């Protein structure tokens, strides 16, 4: 998932966010609601925001879903621009584009 940092907020690109689908996969829908529940701002069609205070929870959640084997790396890895330093709390679930 493509991300960027701005004023101690992590933003996930809205094009890379999971989608909720009624009658869809339980894992994917759970992933959607788990991400949405810890975001500080999550509107449809806009990037979702995550405060620094939830980055540890975000990291643990992404690791858990990644280890389940149901979701691919592109859905559970945070992808930063090459010139952006990755915060310590997010390093285990992050990479550079």
N, C-alpha and C positions, 0 to 999 in steps of 0.2 A: 504494500500500500504506500503510495507516494505521500510523504508528509513534509511539513515545514514548521519552523519555529518562529514565533513572533511574540515579544513581550512575555516571556515565560509561559506561553501557551503552545501546545502542540496541535497542529491542524492536520487532519487526514483529508486528503483530496476526495471530494464527494463522488467522483467517478470510480474510486476504488473501494468505497464502503460496501459492506454486505447489504443485501436487499432482503426485506421481509416478504415472504410469499405465503399467502394463506393456502394451507394444504401442502406447503413445500417441505423440504428436509427439516427435521427436528433440530439437527445439529446447526445448520445454517441459520435457522430462525432463532435459536438460542444464542448463537454468536451475535446476531444483530441486536437482540435485546440486552445482552451483557455489555456490549460496546456502548449502546445508547444509554444504559443506566449509569455509567461512570463518566459520561461526557458532561461538560458544563453547558454546552450549546449544541443542539443537534436538530437542525431543520432539514426537511426534505429539499433536495436540490442545492444544498449548500455544504461547504466543508464543516466537519464536526470539530469542536474544540475540546481539548483536554487540559485541565489545570495541572501544574507541576505536582500538586499534592496527590494526584491519582496515578502518576506515572508508574509507581511500583506495582499498584494493582493492575494497571494496563499490561505491564510486562508479564506478570504472573498469569493473567488471563490469556494473553497471546501464546505464552509457552504451553499452557494447558491445552488449548485448542490445537496447537501445532503437534503436540505429542499424541493427541488422540488419533491422528492419521486420517481424519475425515476432511481436513482442509489443507490446501497446498501452501507452499512458501509464499506465493504471491498474495495470499489472503491473510497471512499471519506475520509477515516481516514488514517492518517500517523501513521505507526507502527514503533516505535523505539525499539532498544534492551533495555533490562531492566537496564543495567548499563550506559545508555546514558541519560544525563539530557535533558529534552525537553525545547527548547527555549521559552521564554515568548510569543513571537509573534505567536507561533504555538500551544500553549496549548489547545485551544478550538477545534482543529481538530486532536488531537494526542492522542495516547495511547501507552502502552508498549506491546511488544510481550509476 
